[in-house]
Amino acid sequence: MVQGRWAQFGINGTPATAQAWRTKTIPDDPFVGTSNVKGTVAFAFATANGRTTQVFFNLVDNSPTHDKEPFVVFGRVVEGLAVMDALYDGYGESALGGIRAGRQEPLFAQGNGYLRTNFPKLDYIRTARVE
């Protein structure tokens, strides 16, 4: 999580599952005019046509920077925005960084066990529903 900007997630907590999906990529979508405003959800990516299972919540209006990349929005939090606002943000980028930071190997190798040991205050998504 980058305090006050976005919260990224999407690497499975079971190492075998995370490794199975690690190299699967999704081609880039064209920007369709839905901006990265507060409450929207978009894919994280490091390279062109390199989107993976990692996504993020926009905690504020990130459209001035994120729409140019483009981080294409594919969803919106329609209920429970206060929960998103209450996510623990004390670790910041020290919690492995995003997909571009290149420091996510321990999570792919050790899964949720690594997170529980090293980041005990980290929040988890237990359920989500697509409507």
LINBELBEL-V104056 format. One record per pair of residues at least 12 apart in sequence whose C-alpha atoms are under 10 Angstrom apart, sorted by sequence separation. I is the first residue (numbers start at 1). J is the second residue. If there is no record, write none. Layout:
# LINBELBEL-V104056
I/J
I/J
This chain:
# LINBELBEL-V104056
42/54
43/55
44/56
95/107
112/124
42/55
43/56
44/57
41/55
42/56
43/57
28/43
41/56
42/57
56/71
58/73
40/56
41/57
42/58
55/71
57/73
26/43
28/45
39/56
40/57
41/58
56/73
39/57
40/58
41/59
55/73
57/75
58/76
26/45
28/47
38/57
39/58
40/59
55/74
57/76
58/77
96/115
25/45
28/48
29/49
37/57
38/58
39/59
40/60
51/71
57/77
95/115
27/48
28/49
36/57
37/58
38/59
39/60
40/61
48/69
26/48
27/49
28/50
29/51
36/58
37/59
38/60
39/61
40/62
48/70
59/81
26/49
27/50
28/51
36/59
37/60
38/61
95/118
25/49
26/50
27/51
36/60
37/61
38/62
42/66
45/69
95/119
25/50
26/51
27/52
36/61
37/62
38/63
45/70
59/84
60/85
94/119
24/50
25/51
26/52
35/61
36/62
37/63
44/70
45/71
58/84
59/85
23/50
24/51
25/52
26/53
35/62
36/63
37/64
43/70
44/71
57/84
58/85
95/122
23/51
24/52
25/53
35/63
36/64
42/70
43/71
44/72
57/85
59/87
91/119
23/52
24/53
34/63
35/64
36/65
37/66
42/71
43/72
90/119
22/52
23/53
36/66
37/67
41/71
42/72
43/73
91/121
21/52
22/53
35/66
36/67
41/72
42/73
43/74
90/121
91/122
6/38
21/53
22/54
35/67
40/72
41/73
42/74
43/75
89/121
90/122
5/38
6/39
8/41
10/43
34/67
35/68
40/73
41/74
42/75
88/121
89/122
6/40
7/41
8/42
9/43
10/44
33/67
36/70
40/74
41/75
42/76
87/121
88/122
89/123
6/41
8/43
9/44
18/53
32/67
35/70
36/71
40/75
41/76
87/122
88/123
8/44
31/67
35/71
36/72
37/73
39/75
40/76
41/77
87/123
88/124
31/68
35/72
36/73
39/76
40/77
86/123
87/124
31/69
32/70
34/72
35/73
36/74
38/76
39/77
40/78
31/70
33/72
34/73
37/76
38/77
39/78
30/70
31/71
32/72
33/73
34/74
36/76
39/79
11/52
12/53
29/70
30/71
31/72
32/73
34/75
39/80
10/52
11/53
12/54
28/70
29/71
30/72
31/73
32/74
39/81
56/98
10/53
11/54
28/71
29/72
38/81
39/82
55/98
9/53
10/54
11/55
28/72
29/73
54/98
55/99
9/54
10/55
29/74
39/84
54/99
8/54
9/55
10/56
39/85
8/55
9/56
38/85
52/99
7/55
8/56
9/57
51/99
6/55
7/56
8/57
6/56
7/57
8/58
5/56
6/57
7/58
5/57
6/58
7/59
46/98
47/99
5/58
6/59
45/98
46/99
47/100
78/131
4/58
5/59
6/60
44/98
45/99
46/100
1/56
4/59
5/60
6/61
44/99
45/100
46/101
75/130
1/57
3/59
4/60
5/61
6/62
44/100
46/102
2/59
4/61
5/62
1/59
7/84
6/84
7/85
6/85
7/87
4/85
7/88
7/89
6/89
3/87
3/88
4/89
7/92
1/87
3/89
6/92
22/108
1/88
2/89
3/90
1/89
2/90
3/91
4/92
19/107
20/108
1/90
2/91
3/92
8/97
9/98
18/107
19/108
1/91
2/92
3/93
8/98
9/99
18/108
19/109
1/92
2/93
7/98
8/99
15/106
17/108
18/109
1/93
2/94
15/107
16/108
18/110
19/111
1/94
2/95
11/104
14/107
15/108
16/109
18/111
1/95
13/107
14/108
15/109
16/110
17/111
1/96
2/97
12/107
13/108
14/109
15/110
16/111
1/97
2/98
11/107
12/108
13/109
14/110
15/111
1/98
11/108
13/110
14/111
15/112
13/111
14/112
15/113
12/111
13/112
14/113
11/111
12/112
13/113
11/112
13/114
13/115
9/124
10/125
9/125
1/122
